[in-house]
Amino acid sequence: MNARTSTDVLVLGAGMVGTCTALQLARRGHAVALVDRRAPGRETSYGNAGIIQREAVEPYAFPREWQAVFDVAFKRGIDVNYHLSALPEVLPRLARYWHASAPDRYAPIAQAYSRLIAHCLTEHEALMAESGASDLVRKEGYRFVFRTPAAMEEAATRAARLAADYGVRHALEDGDALSRAEPGLRRRMAGALHWLDPWSVSDPGALVARYAERFQALGGQLVEGDAATLQATGSGWQVRTAAGPLAARHAVVALGPWADALITPLGYRLPLFVKRGYHRHYRGGPGLRLPMLDAERGLVLAPMAQGVRLTTGAEFARIGAPATPVQLTKAEAAAREMLDLPDPVEAEPWIGNRPCTADMKPVIGPAPNHPGLWFNFGHAHQGFTLGPASGRLMADLIEGATPFVDPSPYLASRFL
Ligand SMILES: Cc1cc2nc3c(=O)[nH]c(=O)nc-3n(C[C@H](O)[C@H](O)[C@H](O)COP(=O)(O)OP(=O)(O)OC[C@H]3O[C@@H](n4cnc5c(N)ncnc54)[C@H](O)[C@@H]3O)c2cc1C
């Protein structure tokens, strides 16, 4: 059979966001090609902590307390690191991030964010069911664990507010209850906040791959190609693929951290930046039943098919800059205070880039100056969570259907 030369929609990028966009469109009967230079779910969507964060109704704000800002500036904590060489480019964007994080500006941002997050479980559920992926998921929540009662009390106050404002559920556990729930822990902690709604998966990359298989079963084309070859044609867009040129009326940029490289030459200067993160696996120790965030150190431990996955917080650096896994080294030492970790599985840590925007909301909607071009990127800390919901919204917009969530907070035009 000859490769097709045209389709209805090109989706550029087969991470969680692009794969779900392609799948949501294919489910509605559209002819779609999903284009990536790699197999689906091999970049950021592979290496994350695998938590479908129904509790993440409020996005990560920039710290506003001066003490916290100084801690970041002087690299005092484990959770944040930065490369000096990245600062000239990233500082103006971080200034906008800081500005957007002021309480009066942050409140409507969180409201908008919560309305999309509210659909994360139902949208994943539908895709998991038809993709035969239910074996990958645990529907038992995840924990914030605490070393000190003061930190736990502060988190409990916030959780009570989130329960009242957004209906997200939690349970508080004292140190004994936590030890019973996670018998692998080697020390008694002050306690835990167990978020009850979130789900977690044992292999994030495998979930994306299952969604991509479902997309293909529905007739979708999975194509190897370079999004950088995207060109406008008289009637739409064309990209060069391993099977030759492929044209479509619509093209969706779902390139996660690489979106900026594609849209800047088209004239879009959006305040995008990345927060890099590292992970490593440890196989054979006592293990964990559910993921946990060590809230006072800023690291996550998650049980995965490959072993316990240790993930780190944010590093402000250029994509592709040499790895500086100082946070991982410190996180490993902090994690070993809680859990016996055997030697790491990988010689070198994995590194990924959270695709962030200055106002903490993803960019979903039409490219303001290019008919037929659409944006779906910038999902920061929750792209694994939001892929299916964001993909559904994108499909609504491309079809001209009534959007299932108000898209106005996500439009790229907010920055122009
Ligand atoms: C350490 C860490 C932990 C995290 N934990 C969580 C979590 O628990 N829960 C959660 O919801 N989120 C989490 N995240 C965030 C989440 O992983 C991201 O938001 C999400 O994976 C972004 O998905 P994406 O599809 O936009 O990007 P990606 O998964 O990076 O996909 C982009 C795709 O574009 C392709 N591409 C790039 N350039 C080109 C090109 N020129 N041509 C063709 N293809 C190209 C890439 O190959 C890639 O497949 C975490 C992130 C990190 C780093």
The ligand as a Tripos MOL2 file, in Angstrom:
@<TRIPOS>MOLECULE
LIG
   53    58     1     0     0
SMALL
NO_CHARGES

@<TRIPOS>ATOM
      1 C1         10.6350   14.6590   36.6990 C.3       1 LIG1
      2 C2          9.2540   14.9350   36.1830 C.ar      1 LIG1
      3 C3          8.1440   14.4520   36.8670 C.ar      1 LIG1
      4 C4          6.8520   14.7100   36.4020 C.ar      1 LIG1
      5 N1          5.7870   14.1560   37.0420 N.ar      1 LIG1
      6 C5          4.5310   14.3330   36.5410 C.ar      1 LIG1
      7 C6          3.4290   13.6820   37.1440 C.ar      1 LIG1
      8 O1          3.5530   12.9030   38.0780 O.2       1 LIG1
      9 N2          2.1860   13.9540   36.6420 N.ar      1 LIG1
     10 C7          1.9970   14.7830   35.5740 C.ar      1 LIG1
     11 O2          0.8580   15.0070   35.1820 O.2       1 LIG1
     12 N3          3.0500   15.3640   34.9580 N.ar      1 LIG1
     13 C8          4.3030   15.1580   35.4040 C.ar      1 LIG1
     14 N4          5.3730   15.7550   34.8060 N.ar      1 LIG1
     15 C9          5.1270   16.6430   33.6680 C.3       1 LIG1
     16 C10         4.8020   15.8580   32.4060 C.3       1 LIG1
     17 O3          5.7400   14.8160   32.2360 O.3       1 LIG1
     18 C11         4.8300   16.7800   31.1780 C.3       1 LIG1
     19 O4          3.9950   17.9010   31.4020 O.3       1 LIG1
     20 C12         4.3040   16.0400   29.9630 C.3       1 LIG1
     21 O5          5.0000   14.8310   29.7670 O.3       1 LIG1
     22 C13         4.4230   16.9020   28.7050 C.3       1 LIG1
     23 O6          3.8940   16.1380   27.6450 O.3       1 LIG1
     24 P1          4.0210   16.6470   26.1790 P.3       1 LIG1
     25 O7          3.3220   15.6560   25.3150 O.co2     1 LIG1
     26 O8          3.6050   18.0700   26.0760 O.co2     1 LIG1
     27 O9          5.6170   16.6360   25.8770 O.3       1 LIG1
     28 P2          6.5850   15.3970   25.5580 P.3       1 LIG1
     29 O10         6.1820   14.1850   26.2690 O.co2     1 LIG1
     30 O11         7.9850   15.8780   25.7370 O.co2     1 LIG1
     31 O12         6.3330   15.1470   24.0150 O.3       1 LIG1
     32 C14         6.8330   16.0150   23.0180 C.3       1 LIG1
     33 C15         7.1160   15.1550   21.8030 C.3       1 LIG1
     34 O13         7.5700   16.0060   20.7350 O.3       1 LIG1
     35 C16         8.5570   15.2820   20.0020 C.3       1 LIG1
     36 N5          9.3520   16.2210   19.2330 N.ar      1 LIG1
     37 C17        10.0980   17.2540   19.6900 C.ar      1 LIG1
     38 N6         10.6720   17.9090   18.6610 N.ar      1 LIG1
     39 C18        10.2880   17.2590   17.5140 C.ar      1 LIG1
     40 C19        10.5580   17.4580   16.1450 C.ar      1 LIG1
     41 N7         11.3260   18.4680   15.7060 N.pl3     1 LIG1
     42 N8          9.9870   16.6260   15.2440 N.ar      1 LIG1
     43 C20         9.1960   15.5850   15.6600 C.ar      1 LIG1
     44 N9          8.9080   15.3620   16.9640 N.ar      1 LIG1
     45 C21         9.4510   16.1820   17.8790 C.ar      1 LIG1
     46 C22         9.3470   14.5550   21.0730 C.3       1 LIG1
     47 O14        10.0640   13.4600   20.5260 O.3       1 LIG1
     48 C23         8.2430   14.1500   22.0430 C.3       1 LIG1
     49 O15         7.7600   12.8400   21.7600 O.3       1 LIG1
     50 C24         6.6710   15.5050   35.2430 C.ar      1 LIG1
     51 C25         7.7820   15.9700   34.5390 C.ar      1 LIG1
     52 C26         9.0630   15.6860   34.9870 C.ar      1 LIG1
     53 C27        10.2430   16.1640   34.1920 C.3       1 LIG1
@<TRIPOS>BOND
     1     1     2 1
     2     2     3 ar
     3     2    52 ar
     4     3     4 ar
     5     4     5 ar
     6     4    50 ar
     7     5     6 ar
     8     6     7 ar
     9     6    13 1
    10     7     8 2
    11     7     9 ar
    12     9    10 ar
    13    10    11 2
    14    10    12 ar
    15    12    13 ar
    16    13    14 ar
    17    14    15 1
    18    14    50 ar
    19    15    16 1
    20    16    17 1
    21    16    18 1
    22    18    19 1
    23    18    20 1
    24    20    21 1
    25    20    22 1
    26    22    23 1
    27    23    24 1
    28    24    25 2
    29    24    26 1
    30    24    27 1
    31    27    28 1
    32    28    29 2
    33    28    30 1
    34    28    31 1
    35    31    32 1
    36    32    33 1
    37    33    34 1
    38    33    48 1
    39    34    35 1
    40    35    36 1
    41    35    46 1
    42    36    37 ar
    43    36    45 ar
    44    37    38 ar
    45    38    39 ar
    46    39    40 ar
    47    39    45 ar
    48    40    41 1
    49    40    42 ar
    50    42    43 ar
    51    43    44 ar
    52    44    45 ar
    53    46    47 1
    54    46    48 1
    55    48    49 1
    56    50    51 ar
    57    51    52 ar
    58    52    53 1
@<TRIPOS>SUBSTRUCTURE
     1 LIG1         1 GROUP 0 **** ****
